[in-house]
């Protein structure tokens, strides 16, 4: 479990998305409605597989932001690897047609926020630990 401290969780989302492409599930089924849920307002919510992967990405982003509050060597390694994962997301989004959709772009933006917030939060926490400013 300690290995997850070193490894960015968005890499698992990238691998899962690629794996779903390999088994010919994405992007063909990304807009398929999974179920219908009638809300008390009378509206019907119809989540798709793409919606679920974005919701999962939001939970991963929360965990990654929580991980970035650490000020240790592991957080530095995690931030560097997160930057590589962001570059991988961007390259895949630009080059491969199966990733050229809005759902994948939203996941790419979440990865960008993870990298940006990770460095910002870690620097702020380190300044507080050292007592600068």
Helices and strands as residue ranges (DSSP letters): H 3-6, H 10-22, E 37-38, E 44-45, H 49-67, H 73-95, G 97-99, H 102-130
